[in-house]
Amino acid sequence: MQHLIEKANTLMEALPYIRRFSGKTVVVKYGGHAMSDERLKESFALDVILLKSLGINIVVVHGGGPQINETLKRYGIVSEFVRGMRVTDAATMGVVEMVLTGQVNKEVVGYLNQHGGRAVGLSGKDGNLLLCEKLLQPVKREDGTVEQIDIGFVGNVVKVNQELIQTLEHGKFIPVIAPVGVGEKGESYNVNADLVAGRVAGALRAEKLILLTDVEGVKDQEGNLLSSISLGQVPGLIEGGVITGGMIPKVDCCVDAVNEGVKKAHIVDGRVQHALLLEIFTDTGVGTEIRG
């Protein structure tokens, strides 16, 4: 009997959050270990479907770096990176688009639908969903000056066609977006999935942006998880060496999203089963919250 009571208490804890988020939009960046582990893939699919069934509009943006690396290797194409961004020439862009839109996107959509969802796959080229311009990567030279490096078909999202996403939401579909954008001349762009998720969340004025990662969240210098960070704290944490390396662009993405109208952004450990439910439906949440 006690375990049944505990289940009932869990449902009661979730009730205020169900009421608060019903009808609202949550954008989820899906990537890392959660995309490769079968147990976590199923957990993610079930979380998304449950949230959608409760009236919460879920928008999924997925990555695909490991799959791209594997396919490039088969084609004998060697990747070069500048400050963590893949240099993307025409041949590389062809592979990136093929893998993200033709393989990974269809796998995510298929997995969600297999478990009872109504997912629809999109790339940024569908309906001009993600209009982009070329992203120049700033690199500091030895003399201290900063040079803007052209790294090929790598894009920065300048406009999101939120009407397309909202149409799917109103039809009770789950949009699943591959991070491939389109330029003004119809050219394809490789776009960082975190960046896409942040821009989509901002355009939709989402209630939450959730980045699923392979770390617990932002930790202080003693290794303790920081459960909540305000926008005003971020510059000092970066300057002080608390936020470093690959966590900097993720935090920057969250900061931009909050500045664009997203209520809260979260960096969450996607290696934890049902991480989405734990973040949305519990008092404590998981990972690191970034707020205005």
C-alpha positions, 0 to 999 in steps of 0.5 A: 500500500505504501508504494501506491501512496508514494505514487499518488504523492508524486502525481499530486506534486506534479499537478501544479506544474501540469496546470502551469505548463498546459498550453505552453511551449517547451523547446528541447535540444535532444543530443548526446548520450540520450540519442545513442543509448536505447534505454534513454531513447525510449525514456526520452520518447515516452517523456515527450509523448506524455508531456504532449498528451498533457497539453504541453507543446513540445518542440524537439531540435536534435543534433547529430555530430557523431553520426556526421563524423562516422559518415564523413569518415566513410567518405574519406572526408577529414573535418577541421574545427575552428573554436569547436565549429566544423569547417563546412565546405560544399562536400561536407555540407552535402554529407551534413544535410544528408545525415541530419535530414535523411537519417537522424531526423527520420530516426527520431521521428520514427522512434517517437511515432513508434511509441505512440506520438504524432511527430513530424520531421522538419529541416530549416529549409522546410517553409523557410523555417530557419533563415540563415546568414553565414557565420564568421568565427572570431579567432584571436591572433598572436598580436591580440587582434581578432580575425573573423574566419570564414568556415564555409557553410556554417550558419547563424539563424536570423529569422525563425518561421514560428508560424509553421511550428505553431500550425503543427502545434495546433494540429497536436503534432510534435515538430522535430527539427534538424539543424540545417538552415537556408540562406537567401539564395536557397543555399544550405547551412550547417547550424549548431543545434543548441543555437537553433534550439535557443532561437526557436525558443525565443521566437516562440516565447517558450516557457522553457528551453531545455538542453539535454547534455552529457553533464549534470549541469554547471558546477562551481570550482568545488564541483558542486552543481549550481541549481540556479544562475541569474543572467547577471551572474553569468559574466562573472562565472565565465571570467572566474573560470567556473563556466569554461570550455564547451559549457560557455556556448551552451550557457550563452545560448540559454542567456540569449533565449532568456533575453529573447523572452523565454521564461527559463532555460535549463541545462540538464543531464540527458543521461538520467532516465526521464530527465524531462519529467524530473525537470518539469514536474518536480519541485527541485528539478535537475541540472542548472536553471538560467533565469532572468 
